[in-house]
Amino acid sequence: MVYKEQKFDEGGPDDFDPARPYADPVAMLEQREYIVREKLIAIEMAKVLRERVQQCYRREGVNHYQKCRQHVKNYLSSIRNVGWGKDAKPDYEV
């Protein structure tokens, strides 16, 4: 059995019109799948960054404020406006 590599489009559909989303139902569904895929990628990236913060905190102990600052900044910037809720998260300054 030969494995064939499956390639995905990096962007949304080219023929989707946001002004008239229901004009082309196939493009609308492709756009919806694209948005869901991007949200799932962002959620998984936030999980990875959260694990890095936890590991740094455990490794550094009392010096975690200075040594883990960049990990925490990356994590906080990744969780802004990520998730399935309709309410947008406020921008926190770090």
Protein Blocks (a to p, Z undefined) as FASTA:
>chain_A
ZZddddddfbdcfkbcfklmmlpmmlmmmmmmmmmmmmmmmmmmmmmmmmmmmmmmmmno
mmmmmmmmmmmmmmmmmmgoiajbfbdcddddZZ
